[in-house]
Amino acid sequence: MGVGPPDAVWVGIDVGTQGVRALAVTAAGEVAGRGAAPLTGRRDGARHEQTPADWWTAVAAAARTALADVPPAAVRGAAVCSTSGTVLLTDPDGEPLTEGLMYDDGRAPEQARAAQEAGEALWDRLGLRIQPSWALAKVLWLAREHPADLPRARVAHQADLVVARLTGGPAATDSSHALKTGYDLQAEAWPREVHERLGLPASLFPEVVRPGTAVGEVTAEAAAATGLPAGTPVVAGMTDGCASQLGSGALRVGRWNSVLGTTLVHKGVTAAPVRDPAGVMYSHRAPDGAWLPGGASSVGAGVLTAGAADPADLPRLDELAARHEPSGALAYPLVSRGERFPFLAPEAEGFLLGTPSGEGDRHAALLQGVAFTERLALAYVRQLGATVEGPITFTGGAARSAYWCRLRADVLGREARVPEHADAALGMAVLAAYGTRGDASLADVAESMVRVRAVVEPRPGRMERFTEPFHRLLDELERRGWLPSEVAAYAREHG
């Protein structure tokens, strides 16, 4: 179904780690314009910072390029996403007081412990555990480093800085970015008692609204910089991970998106929040009030190119791997030490059991190992009470491999859909359309704007062919003490 005039476009802006992407997208999912601009940061051990002014410079450049051939009258709205957990302090007018502490800045382990202890009961109820990379820990770190600024300071997430530039001053933040700053998504309120225990004043924290809520309009000054027409509505965005889920089009209850890039991320839609006692999954709140549970594994396509002389050789290896179904070897292809989902095992290391018969068999073992992890992940979310219905959506760089998509559909025994364009900037264009139209559901808007490039049906009998090695992997993960026995047992019966 269509969700808007055929000549209308919505602009999605994705502020990432290495650059900014902007897309202008029509109601039918046609990309009317795209732009990009690079970003650089400073890394030194656990430190990772970027200069907030650079975010705006890059946003302006990317947006101008994306809108170069778009008639100004066609632009109906814009939304911005950014990296989850990236935070800074600004003054009351939205001017930066500090550098931006990036999503993976690791200087706040002490503050994470303090925040966890101060809100232990709340975090347990919400199924959260405060990590050093979370924004709340970094806010405590910034408060310690800049005590003189605290009385007039305001917390801002990466996207908030951009929205303030677009609209002419500080605006409400969105609940998606606020989650890792400790926002209670169930009560839809800041946990003031926890903040008081931590010595953080209420004035530090901005107003919060749901994603898709109008928070302002593009000013004349911002219009001159970005090419977005003055008066264009700006709606509250989401984190980049949630934006990518919107960009996948998988937004009906029971639908799941499997994002396979360097690592593997699963995100789904549920009617109620999924509470995970192990803490390996947590839920964002969707713009329409549904819940977006997700988890990130450390297995992924990163193992394929690690040490490889020529990544362009992967299509040839895919062709060889098709001759080994299943592989004579068994792999758990962790990209780095430690596993986060579908089980928590900081000591876990990747392994390869058995001796592959050649390079094709070894490649097959790695591809199948990732697919087995996907199968375990879907079993785990069902064990937690989440529904898994309809096709699964494949996005991420690995979705470019037609063979791997087919293999994954076979291992899962599920139809898979591969979008034509699936990225965070597209997700923000979807959110901008949803937030400015008001006459269509989020799922309807997404399904109209997200074009499906391929539908992959599982081949008859293939899921059963892979069940025996899948069970062997469960046995090995359980034997090593990484996978809880109850999870393994459920996956054997229901996976």
Secondary structure, 3 states (H helix, E strand, C coil): CCCCCCCCEEEEEEECCCEEEEEEEECCCCEEEEEEEECCCEEECCEEEECHHHHHHHHHHHHHHHCCCCCHHHEEEEEEEECCCCEEEECCCCCECCCEECCCCCCCHHHHHHHHHHCHHHHHHHCCCCCCCCHHHHHHHHHHHCHHHHHHCEEEEHHHHHHHHHHCCCCCEEHHHHHHHCCECCCCECCHHHHHHCCCCHHHCCCEECCCCEEEECCHHHHHHHCCCCCCEEECCCEHHHHHHHHHCCCCCCCEEEEECCCEEEEECECCCCCCCCCCCEEEECCCCCEEEEEEECECCHHHHCCCCCHHHHHHHHHHHCCCCCCCCEEECECCCCECCCCCECCCCCEEECCCCCHHHHHHHHHHHHHHHHHHHHHHHHHCCCCCCCCEEEECHHHHCHHHHHHHHHHHCCCEEEECCCCHHHHHHHHHHHHHHCCCCHHHHHHHHCCEEEEECCCCCHHHHCHHHHHHHHHHHHHCCCCCHHHHHHHHHHC
